[in-house]
């Protein structure tokens, strides 16, 4: 029910429009309704990003958002918790119906991502295919690899090669007088 319909009902005045006009008026969204939907959708998108980062440290590192996990949690309890959180989030995104333009695009994208993730986890695919490079097992293995002992000094190899070449050439010609 729109704000105008509530005001008309509260004033006790009979509505002077047809059902077609009522349908048209109910589909027209006020700027405040659209702005509120925009804020809600962006908050839900932020919550989804934080949910992903809480369960996947690689996603947290790529986005720069804080993540609580050291390694991805592919245990049945961890997947169940994530599935429950994503289902709740999907229902809240689906409940936002006053979006337009780019906000509607964001809403559709969030719904698609959440539904795909929910189906993937429900089918048991999140922990399957451990031999593939993008599998959860390989992601954990990448996290467990030790970093190099010494930091890579960019350009140091080229400088060392140039110095060695200069010494070699000076050795051939001998010292100049």
C-alpha positions in Angstrom: 0.0 0.0 0.0 1.4 3.4 -1.0 1.6 6.5 1.1 -1.3 8.1 -0.9 -3.6 5.1 -0.3 -2.9 5.2 3.4 -3.7 9.0 3.5 -6.9 8.5 1.4 -8.0 5.7 3.7 -7.2 7.8 6.8 -9.1 10.8 5.6 -12.3 8.7 5.0 -12.7 10.3 1.6 -13.8 7.8 -1.1 -11.2 6.9 -3.7 -12.0 8.6 -7.0 -10.1 6.3 -9.3 -10.5 3.1 -11.2 -8.7 -0.1 -10.5 -6.4 0.6 -13.5 -5.5 3.9 -12.0 -4.8 2.2 -8.7 -2.5 -0.3 -10.3 -0.6 2.4 -12.1 -0.3 4.5 -9.0 0.9 1.5 -6.9 3.6 0.8 -9.4 4.9 4.3 -9.3 7.6 4.6 -6.7 8.3 7.6 -4.6 11.9 8.8 -4.4 12.0 8.1 -0.7 10.9 4.5 -1.3 13.5 4.0 -4.1 16.2 5.6 -1.9 15.3 3.4 1.0 15.5 0.3 -1.2 18.8 1.4 -2.6 20.3 1.7 0.9 18.9 -1.6 2.0 20.3 -3.4 -1.1 23.7 -1.8 -0.6 23.7 -2.9 3.0 22.7 -6.4 2.0 25.5 -6.5 -0.7 28.0 -5.4 2.0 26.7 -8.1 4.3 27.2 -10.7 1.5 30.8 -9.5 0.9 31.5 -9.8 4.6 29.9 -13.3 4.7 32.2 -14.4 1.9 35.3 -12.9 3.5 34.4 -14.5 6.9 34.4 -18.0 5.2 37.2 -17.5 2.6 40.5 -15.8 3.5 41.5 -15.6 -0.1 38.3 -13.5 -0.8 39.2 -11.3 2.2 42.7 -10.8 0.9 41.5 -9.9 -2.6 38.9 -7.4 -1.4 40.8 -6.0 1.5 37.9 -6.6 3.9 38.6 -8.2 7.3 38.1 -12.0 7.4 38.0 -14.2 10.4 39.1 -17.5 8.9 42.7 -18.5 8.5 41.7 -21.3 6.2 38.4 -21.9 4.3 36.0 -24.0 6.3 34.6 -26.9 4.2 33.5 -28.9 7.2 29.8 -30.0 7.2 29.1 -27.7 10.2 30.8 -24.8 8.4 29.0 -25.4 5.1 25.7 -25.7 7.0 26.3 -22.4 8.8 27.2 -20.7 5.5 24.1 -22.2 3.8 21.8 -20.9 6.5 23.3 -17.4 6.4 23.0 -17.3 2.6 19.4 -18.5 2.6 18.5 -15.8 5.1 20.3 -13.2 3.1 18.5 -14.4 -0.1 15.1 -14.0 1.5 15.9 -10.5 2.7 17.2 -9.5 -0.8 14.1 -11.0 -2.4 11.9 -9.0 0.0 13.3 -5.7 -1.4 10.9 -4.8 -4.2 11.1 -1.1 -4.5 14.3 -0.9 -6.5 14.8 0.7 -9.9 17.6 0.9 -12.5 21.0 0.0 -11.2 19.5 -1.0 -7.8 17.3 -3.6 -9.6 20.4 -4.9 -11.4 22.2 -5.2 -8.1 19.2 -7.0 -6.6 19.0 -9.5 -9.5 22.8 -10.1 -9.3 22.7 -10.7 -5.6 19.8 -13.1 -6.0 21.5 -15.0 -8.8 24.8 -15.3 -6.8 23.1 -16.4 -3.7 20.8 -18.9 -5.4 23.8 -20.4 -7.3 25.9 -20.6 -4.1 23.0 -22.2 -2.2 22.4 -24.8 -4.9 26.1 -25.5 -5.1 26.4 -26.1 -1.4 23.1 -28.0 -1.2 24.3 -30.4 -3.9 27.5 -31.1 -2.0 29.7 -29.7 -4.7 31.5 -27.2 -2.5 33.7 -29.9 -1.1 33.9 -32.1 -4.2 36.4 -32.4 -7.0 39.4 -32.1 -4.7 41.9 -32.8 -7.5 41.0 -29.7 -9.6 43.2 -26.6 -9.3 40.3 -24.5 -8.1 39.1 -27.1 -5.6 38.8 -26.4 -1.9 41.7 -28.8 -1.2 44.0 -26.9 -3.6 42.9 -23.6 -2.1 43.9 -24.8 1.4 47.2 -26.2 0.0 48.0 -22.8 -1.5 47.3 -21.2 1.9 49.7 -23.6 3.7 52.6 -23.0 1.4 55.4 -21.2 3.0 56.4 -17.8 1.6 59.9 -17.4 0.2 62.7 -17.1 2.8 64.1 -13.8 1.5 62.0 -11.1 -0.1 62.4 -10.8 -3.8 64.5 -7.8 -4.5 63.2 -6.4 -7.8 65.9 -5.7 -10.3 68.8 -7.1 -8.1 69.5 -9.9 -10.6 69.9 -7.5 -13.5 72.3 -5.3 -11.5 74.4 -8.3 -10.4 74.6 -9.5 -14.0 75.7 -6.1 -15.2 78.4 -5.9 -12.6 79.6 -9.4 -13.4 79.7 -8.5 -17.1 81.7 -5.4 -16.4 84.3 -7.3 -14.3 84.5 -10.0 -17.0 85.1 -7.4 -19.8 87.7 -5.5 -17.7 89.5 -8.8 -17.0 90.0 -9.4 -20.8 91.4 -6.0 -21.6 93.3 -5.6 -18.4 93.8 -2.4 -16.5 93.9 0.7 -18.6 96.7 3.1 -18.1 
